[in-house]
Amino acid sequence: MNKNVTDEWLYTISPKKSAINLNFKEIWYYRDLLLLFVKRDVITLYKQTILGPLWYFIQPLFTSVIFTLVFNNIADIKTGEGVPPFLFNLAGISAWNYFSACLNGTSDTFKQNQGIFGKVYFPRVIMPMSTVLSNLIKFGIQLLVFVCFYIYFVFFTDSAYNTGLTIGIIWLPLVVLIMALLGLGLGMAISSMTTKYRDLSFLVGFGVQLLMYGSAVMYPISLIQEKAATGILPVWVGNLIEYNPMTTVIELFRHITLGVGDFSIFKLLYALIISVIIFLIGLIIFNRTEKQFIDTV
């Protein structure tokens, strides 16, 4: 009788036996919950705000204007002949915003959801995944803003005479995947460590800002290469910025949309490999923390 009862169980909850465990079958089983969390993230973010979803447009536009004034007009950083500085900055910010939103959103997963995690079972990785997917919607909206300004500068002004799409546009899905993996991997690792070391949650915002300056968001990587070659910058600093995977992603995004930027298949493969490694490390730490985090949060 007991054997028959056991055979009737539809789902069995058991500890994960593998450090790298991303059970797609289980995630698919909870797909409705995943979509529910995505909907929650999108709807509630700007709920009870005056401007609401307009913040999706305001943030990248205002940031691009400030970067153009400070870095291109005051600091006189060149973006390339026939490439409008505003469009150059908007491209970098649009790509950077998706990565930083994924990182910031997933870096506090355990702390923000401890009430839900302590009451009901579901694959915990659904939470950071929902953040990545909801931010993908925001990225799509900001990409639409970029397309609108791209059309304006290219077709209705004379300042973008050397700007144009390249065949590299086929790499756009891979670029988005790399940003998602980097943000998700780093976010899961940081979220796991903040269950024990609360100071990390205060350092995330500061660290992301510093990382932005080291990811060629507001300047071309050719500028760093030139300064490193002439000795103005230490060589190790130039290499650190150049081989930052987010630098490769942003340079590639500018290359495929504006026709400028440093791009090579080698760097693309390098960024992809690094992003996969970071994601796997983050997943390992996340899975280990998942088993005992409720006792430390």
C-alpha positions as CSV (number, residue, x, y, z in Angstrom):
1,M,0.0,0.0,0.0
2,N,2.8,2.4,1.0
3,K,4.6,1.6,-2.2
4,N,1.5,2.5,-4.3
5,V,1.1,5.8,-2.4
6,T,4.7,6.6,-3.1
7,D,4.4,5.9,-6.7
8,E,1.6,8.4,-7.0
9,W,3.7,11.4,-6.1
10,L,3.9,13.8,-9.0
11,Y,6.9,15.7,-7.8
12,T,9.7,15.0,-5.3
13,I,11.6,17.7,-3.5
14,S,15.2,16.6,-2.7
15,P,18.6,18.3,-2.1
16,K,20.6,19.1,-5.1
17,K,23.4,16.6,-5.6
18,S,25.3,18.6,-8.2
19,A,27.1,21.9,-7.6
20,I,26.2,23.0,-11.2
21,N,22.4,22.4,-11.3
22,L,20.2,24.3,-13.6
23,N,17.2,21.9,-13.9
24,F,15.5,23.2,-17.1
25,K,12.7,20.6,-16.7
26,E,11.9,21.9,-13.2
27,I,12.1,25.5,-14.4
28,W,9.7,24.7,-17.3
29,Y,7.4,23.1,-14.8
30,Y,7.3,26.5,-12.9
31,R,7.2,28.6,-16.1
32,D,3.9,30.2,-15.0
33,L,5.5,31.4,-11.8
34,L,8.5,32.7,-13.8
35,L,6.2,34.7,-16.0
36,L,4.3,36.0,-13.0
37,F,7.5,37.3,-11.4
38,V,8.5,39.0,-14.7
39,K,5.1,40.7,-14.9
40,R,5.4,41.8,-11.3
41,D,8.9,43.3,-11.9
42,V,7.7,45.2,-14.9
43,I,4.4,46.5,-13.5
44,T,5.4,47.3,-9.9
45,L,8.8,49.0,-10.6
46,Y,7.3,52.4,-11.4
47,K,3.9,51.9,-9.9
48,Q,2.6,55.0,-8.0
49,T,5.1,57.2,-9.8
50,I,4.1,60.3,-11.7
51,L,6.0,59.6,-14.9
52,G,5.7,55.8,-14.7
53,P,7.2,54.0,-17.7
54,L,8.6,57.3,-19.1
55,W,11.5,56.7,-16.8
56,Y,12.6,54.0,-19.3
57,F,13.2,56.8,-21.7
58,I,14.3,59.6,-19.4
59,Q,17.2,57.8,-17.8
60,P,19.2,56.9,-20.9
61,L,18.5,60.2,-22.6
62,F,19.5,62.5,-19.7
63,T,22.6,60.4,-19.1
64,S,23.6,60.6,-22.7
65,V,23.2,64.4,-22.7
66,I,25.3,64.7,-19.5
67,F,28.0,62.4,-21.0
68,T,28.0,64.4,-24.2
69,L,28.5,67.7,-22.4
70,V,31.1,66.5,-20.0
71,F,33.2,64.0,-21.9
72,N,32.8,65.2,-25.5
73,N,32.4,69.0,-25.2
74,I,34.4,69.7,-22.0
75,A,36.9,66.9,-22.0
76,D,37.0,66.9,-25.9
77,I,36.9,63.1,-26.3
78,K,36.5,62.3,-29.9
79,T,33.9,59.7,-30.9
80,G,35.0,59.3,-34.6
81,E,34.6,61.3,-37.7
82,G,31.0,61.5,-38.8
83,V,29.7,59.9,-35.6
84,P,27.4,62.1,-33.4
85,P,28.7,62.1,-29.7
86,F,25.1,61.8,-28.4
87,L,24.4,58.7,-30.5
88,F,27.8,57.3,-29.5
89,N,27.0,57.7,-25.8
90,L,23.4,56.5,-26.2
91,A,24.6,53.3,-27.7
92,G,27.0,52.6,-24.9
93,I,24.5,53.5,-22.2
94,S,21.7,51.3,-23.7
95,A,24.0,48.3,-23.6
96,W,25.4,49.1,-20.2
97,N,22.0,49.7,-18.6
98,Y,20.9,46.1,-19.4
99,F,24.0,44.6,-17.8
100,S,23.9,46.9,-14.7
101,A,20.1,46.3,-14.2
102,C,20.6,42.5,-14.3
103,L,23.5,42.8,-11.8
104,N,21.8,45.1,-9.4
105,G,18.5,43.3,-9.6
106,T,19.9,39.8,-8.9
107,S,22.5,40.9,-6.3
108,D,20.0,41.1,-3.5
109,T,17.9,38.0,-4.4
110,F,18.1,36.1,-1.1
111,K,17.6,39.2,1.1
112,Q,14.7,40.6,-0.8
113,N,12.8,37.3,-1.1
114,Q,13.6,35.7,2.2
115,G,9.9,35.8,3.2
116,I,8.8,33.9,0.1
117,F,11.8,31.5,0.2
118,G,11.0,30.6,3.8
119,K,7.4,29.7,3.2
120,V,7.1,27.8,-0.1
121,Y,9.2,25.8,-2.4
122,F,10.0,26.6,-6.0
123,P,13.4,26.6,-7.9
124,R,15.2,29.6,-6.3
125,V,17.0,30.4,-9.5
126,I,13.6,31.5,-11.0
127,M,14.0,34.8,-9.1
128,P,17.2,36.0,-10.7
129,M,16.0,34.6,-14.0
130,S,12.9,36.7,-13.8
131,T,15.0,39.8,-13.2
132,V,17.0,39.1,-16.3
133,L,13.9,38.6,-18.4
134,S,12.1,41.6,-17.1
135,N,15.1,43.8,-17.7
136,L,15.2,42.4,-21.3
137,I,11.8,44.1,-21.8
138,K,13.3,47.4,-20.6
139,F,16.3,46.9,-22.8
140,G,14.0,46.5,-25.7
141,I,12.2,49.8,-24.9
142,Q,15.5,51.6,-24.6
143,L,16.7,50.0,-27.8
144,L,13.7,51.4,-29.5
145,V,14.6,54.9,-28.2
146,F,18.1,54.4,-29.7
147,V,16.6,53.4,-33.0
148,C,14.5,56.5,-33.1
149,F,17.4,58.8,-32.5
150,Y,19.5,56.7,-34.9
151,I,17.0,57.3,-37.7
152,Y,16.8,61.0,-36.9
153,F,20.6,61.6,-37.0
154,V,21.3,59.4,-40.0
155,F,18.4,60.5,-42.2
156,F,17.6,64.0,-41.0
157,T,20.9,65.5,-40.1
158,D,24.4,65.8,-41.8
159,S,26.4,64.9,-38.6
160,A,26.1,61.1,-39.0
161,Y,27.6,60.8,-42.5
162,N,30.0,58.1,-41.4
163,T,27.4,56.2,-39.3
164,G,25.7,53.0,-40.4
165,L,24.7,49.5,-39.6
166,T,27.1,46.7,-40.3
167,I,26.7,43.0,-41.1
168,G,27.7,42.4,-37.4
169,I,24.1,43.1,-36.5
170,I,23.7,39.3,-36.6
171,W,25.7,39.1,-33.4
172,L,23.2,41.2,-31.4
173,P,21.4,38.2,-29.8
174,L,24.9,36.9,-28.7
175,V,25.7,40.3,-27.3
176,V,22.5,40.3,-25.2
177,L,23.2,36.8,-24.0
178,I,26.7,37.7,-22.9
179,M,25.4,40.7,-20.9
180,A,22.7,38.5,-19.3
181,L,25.1,35.8,-18.3
182,L,27.6,38.3,-16.9
183,G,24.9,40.1,-14.9
184,L,23.2,36.9,-13.8
185,G,26.4,35.2,-12.7
186,L,27.9,38.1,-10.8
187,G,24.5,38.9,-9.3
188,M,23.9,35.3,-8.0
189,A,27.4,35.2,-6.5
190,I,27.0,38.6,-4.8
191,S,23.5,37.7,-3.6
192,S,24.9,34.5,-2.0
193,M,27.7,36.3,-0.3
194,T,25.5,39.1,1.1
195,T,23.6,36.5,3.2
196,K,26.7,36.4,5.4
197,Y,28.5,39.7,4.6
198,R,25.9,42.5,4.5
199,D,28.6,45.1,3.7
200,L,28.6,43.8,0.1
201,S,25.1,45.1,-0.5
202,F,26.4,48.7,0.1
203,L,29.4,48.2,-2.2
204,V,27.4,46.9,-5.2
205,G,26.1,50.3,-6.4
206,F,29.5,51.9,-5.9
207,G,31.3,49.0,-7.6
208,V,28.9,49.1,-10.6
209,Q,29.7,52.8,-11.1
210,L,33.4,52.2,-11.0
211,L,33.0,49.3,-13.4
212,M,31.1,51.5,-15.8
213,Y,34.2,53.8,-16.1
214,G,36.3,50.8,-16.8
215,S,34.0,49.5,-19.6
216,A,34.4,52.1,-22.3
217,V,30.9,53.3,-21.9
218,M,31.6,57.0,-22.5
219,Y,34.8,56.8,-24.5
220,P,36.2,54.6,-27.4
221,I,38.7,51.9,-26.5
222,S,41.0,53.3,-29.1
223,L,41.6,56.3,-26.7
224,I,42.7,53.9,-23.9
225,Q,45.0,52.0,-26.3
226,E,46.6,55.3,-27.5
227,K,47.2,56.5,-24.0
228,A,48.6,53.2,-22.9
229,A,50.9,53.1,-25.9
230,T,52.3,56.6,-25.2
231,G,52.8,55.9,-21.5
232,I,50.1,58.3,-20.2
233,L,48.2,55.3,-18.8
234,P,50.0,52.3,-17.2
235,V,49.9,49.3,-19.6
236,W,48.2,47.1,-17.0
237,V,45.3,49.6,-16.7
238,G,44.9,49.7,-20.5
239,N,44.9,45.9,-20.6
240,L,42.4,45.7,-17.7
241,I,40.0,48.0,-19.6
242,E,40.5,46.4,-23.0
243,Y,40.0,42.8,-21.8
244,N,37.0,43.7,-19.6
245,P,34.3,41.5,-21.2
246,M,31.8,44.4,-21.0
247,T,34.2,46.6,-22.9
248,T,34.1,44.0,-25.7
249,V,30.3,43.9,-25.6
250,I,29.9,47.7,-25.7
251,E,32.5,48.1,-28.5
252,L,30.7,45.4,-30.5
253,F,27.3,47.0,-29.9
254,R,28.7,50.3,-31.3
255,H,30.4,48.5,-34.1
256,I,27.2,46.8,-35.4
257,T,25.0,49.8,-34.9
258,L,27.2,52.8,-35.7
259,G,30.0,51.2,-37.7
260,V,32.7,52.3,-35.2
261,G,34.5,50.5,-32.4
262,D,37.1,47.8,-32.0
263,F,35.8,44.4,-32.8
264,S,37.3,41.0,-33.5
265,I,35.9,37.4,-33.4
266,F,38.7,36.5,-30.9
267,K,37.5,39.2,-28.4
268,L,33.9,38.1,-28.9
269,L,34.7,34.4,-28.1
270,Y,36.8,35.6,-25.2
271,A,33.9,37.6,-23.8
272,L,31.5,34.7,-24.3
273,I,33.8,32.2,-22.5
274,I,34.4,34.6,-19.6
275,S,30.6,35.2,-19.3
276,V,29.9,31.4,-19.2
277,I,32.6,30.8,-16.6
278,I,31.3,33.7,-14.4
279,F,27.7,32.3,-14.8
280,L,28.7,28.8,-13.8
281,I,30.7,30.1,-10.8
282,G,27.7,32.2,-9.7
283,L,25.4,29.2,-10.1
284,I,27.6,27.0,-8.0
285,I,27.8,29.6,-5.2
286,F,24.0,30.2,-5.5
287,N,23.2,26.5,-5.3
288,R,25.4,26.0,-2.2
289,T,23.9,29.0,-0.4
290,E,20.4,28.0,-1.2
291,K,20.6,25.0,1.1
292,Q,21.3,27.0,4.3
293,F,20.7,30.7,3.6
294,I,17.4,30.8,5.6
295,D,19.6,30.3,8.8
296,T,21.9,33.2,8.0
297,V,19.6,35.8,6.4
